[in-house]
Amino acid sequence: MVRPDSRGLATTGRGLFPWWLAGLAWIAVLLSAGRAIALDPPDQDVRSAVLRVEVSRAGHDWTAPWKLLPPESASGTGFLIDGDRLLTNAHVVRDAQQVTVKKNDGSAPAIATVEAVDDDCDLALLRVANRSFLRGLRPLRVGDLPQIGSSVVTYGYPLGGLELSTTAGVVSRIEQRAYLEGLSKHLVVQTDAALNPGNSGGPVVQRGLVVGVAFQVITGAQSIGFFIPAPIVRHFLDDFTDGHYTGFPDLPVRVLPLSSPAYRRERKLPDDRSGVVVQEIAAGSDLGAAIEPGDVLMAVDGQRVADDGTCQIGAARAPFFHLVDMKSLGQRVRFDVWRAGRPLNVEWRASQFPPWNRLRQSRSKPRYFVYAGLLFVPATIEYFSAMHPVGARRAAILHDLAFRSWEPPPAIDREAVLLAHIFSNPANAGVDLSVPFVVERVNGQPVRNLADLARLLEESHQKQDVFELGPFHHIEAVDHEQALSARASILATYGIGNDKSL
Amino acid sequence: MTRVCSVWAACIAVAAAQSACVRAKTTSAPAPAPAIALPVASPAAPPALVDSSRAVVVIQADGADVDWSAPWGSGKPWTRTLTGLAIEGRRILVSGWGLRNHRHVEVQKPGAIARVPARVLLFDVDAGLAMLVVDDPGFWDGVELASLSPALPAPRPVKLWHAAAEGMRLESSEGVVSRFEVSGRCDFVHMKISQVDAQRVGVSDVVSVDGRVAGLVMSWSNGEVYAIGSRTLADFATDVSHPPYRGCATADFMGQKLSNPALRASLGLGPDDGGWLVSEVSPLGSSSGSLETGDVILSVGGTKIDSDGTYADPGAGRLSYASLFSQGHHPGDAIAVELVRHGERQRASVVLKRWPGEQTLVPWFGPDPPGYTVRGGLVFQRLSHEYLLTFGKDWENKAPSRILEPYELERWSSSSERPGVIVLSGVLPVAATLGYEHIGSLVVDRVNGQPARSLDDVRAAFARPTGGFHVVTFLPGQGVARIVLDAKETKDADASIREKYHVEEEGVGPATPH
């Protein structure tokens, strides 16, 4: 019997558990030279607007959250757009401590700063301090979603050389896919144009207009590269026009294609209607006021949803989630649903689901709290990926990351806090366990999040602070006075600048 | 280093060894129990056996494991050669899990061509011990019966007797008993034997010292062998000879060390009281009703427990408190426990119970005979550790988290309201399941509104469709929450499933003979 991946059926905008934990062989790319198909001859204006982006990066050490990892260098591609800004991928400038950009005219590089970044759609805006550096370059304009089968040309600085490289191919498919840098699925365009490490952030051009930004490939496959299509790029740019970036909305729902005739009959859905069946709505989401599990979602803003969950997007078909993706926060979304045997119109204002925002830690500094040499961190995907906990610990942490948002009670401000490390010190002598543990209670009080834990300990009047840890009711205690008096020496001994980052 | 010690943790580890032996005959070992010093003294000299090799017999077993990803068919057939030990009553002792899913067993004398059939009188999967009977009197000519001696001193060299070349040759190799540990589902004391030639070790090999039987091999890993001692074997043999068989019993609670002075202070314990803190008590186990989370166990059967959870055993050195419940005891025995509860010293009595393996929420072994239910192409199974193994070698990372969760966090618990976890393991595509071909590995919540906690629940619920439909709902967070089947199509599907996939509606595969 084939063991199917149940997630394949249920699509979701965000919050689907991250694919890299499922071990998919995906990498984010930076591009390389390919076949010379001279369908759209490289235009000199386009060529000169494509810059090499070089980055010195030092990421956070999620296992020692006050520290940065040793710096390393990386490179990718960026291109000039209106407003003297360069567009590139978020992953190109991830953890960047310094960014330099280099034109392909032989001139010296210039220092750039990151003006806006969104891991979720893997895009970033750079600005070059030296205005004269970009003088004479013509900014590229962002076009539209390309037609399937149409030709595209990519520009970038893939490995294998230092000069600008172009490759050509066709638009193979348009669909929604996981963006590896974030936690979400968005529209992607697949192309057979060769994309290699270094191509990331490079423009994909058709008839002189940017139709996408190259960003990831499937390793082990042949000629399967992906670019971020123009509508997603435009959403990112439009969002930033007021100088305040908010991001894409979440549609915290899971649906099942209505391919079962029995399900259709049970829902009493007439033959001339189509749609998908709502399976789950995240607990505590405002979407729950508009749609309900069991609803057949028939149309979004008047666009008919097919039984497989797709809508017509230009000449292509893509999951209806894309229609919601294109909204700004606060914008109205109209759903036609089939509920209790009759059609119904419901409305929802596009929003983000707070617990999923909390999971997107990588944009912010890691949070932690050190008390009596015990290191506490929130359960995040970064921590989970760095530590690979096993067995019951894995199950306890994963529950928080993967399931909590789908089951009651709503956990809007609740996060699992982990005891992640013990810095040996007389203040914790005898605390003898293998980390991580989930901190369930401190001095009898339930722990709602990391800040809550810090407050409970700092305001404690107990002689011994008692920690109830899970799974399986492990208990530890430290002497409160000793914990306070040992703080300075613990931080000094282990080179921790601050006892907390909340 | 494992810093948190518990009975259950030890049991989990040996369980891993079990599966290795049963499934692939690869080697694995129990996780170490808390560090134990080398034993100090030897008990009284046991009766001598002139030559233990003459009590060693060869067992040839045929069987077929269940393919839990398609439980309606028989899995791959296997043939195994094991070593066994002839004992009084014309019986043969076998250790390990090599006889799991056997169909036919024969025995032979080492080097002899002739084989005679043997009956499996008893196979205790918890203990990993089996007793065979050979009725043919001719077989016993020239076979010495081993006397099972009490525990033997360590460290000292031992001999391992191994049936090689498919039983045509008896080989011996040497090793050294380095220490004793408490492990396994039954919390038995195991000998750890080092410096062993891994090429010459097999399941149930006989361990001897100076011609006396010291134990039988349970598992091995990295040149270290875990063997069950002859004291435990003798106890098992006596139990089998006096029906009804009582089997082993353990305390069935998890606990932690109390070596943290601040923790001791917070619990009101003096620095020299020793004690072991109870963290979780299995509702199905021996201690349920007599011990509670938060109890501090000071002594078991009159023996004081130190703050690392060990006591000084006169023969084996420092051993986990767990063996004070298990060793030499059986279900029905009452063990006196001295404890501190809510700051007050109390006495309690733990009446040992046999571990109800099949009744645990996620049993180790799948049901025997293999149970499943197919309705309209939907395949339902009860979640077991054996089922999880169908996700492959890396099953702990490959199996969906929702399926792993009850195994990781709740497998020892169970109640009449929740006797098991039912999984929709997959879909056999037929007309009734159109649209559901790609779903599977989902934890079921309800069928037709009725809680589905056993295959009986599933069968009963499918007998009562609602409004001409069958509705199956799943636990949250799995993406698919609810599916619908047409009741009539479901009924009609059964014949075509039989025809197309050769699958019966219910799992009635061959049972292991006991």
Interface residues (C-beta under 8 A of the other chain):
Chain A: M1 V2 R3 P4 D5 S6 R7 G8 L9 A10 T12 L16 F17 G23 R254 L256 P257 L258 S259 S260 P261 A262 Y263 R265 E266 R267 V277 Q279 E280 P293 G294 V390 G391 A392 R394 A395 A396 L398 H399 A402 F403 S405 W406 E407 A429 G430 V431 D432 L433 S434 K463 Q464 V466 P471 F472 H473 H474 I475 E476 A477 V478 D479 Q482
Chain B: M1 T2 R3 V4 S6 S69 A70 M254 Q256 K257 S259 N260 P261 A262 L263 A265 S266 L277 S279 E280 T293 V379 T390 F391 E396 N397 P400 S401 R402 L404 E405 E408 L409 S425 G426 V427 L428 A432 T433 L434 G435 Y436 E437 H438 I439 G440 S441 L442 G467 F469 V471 L475 P476 G477 Q478 G479 V480 A481 R482 I483 V484 L485 D486 E489
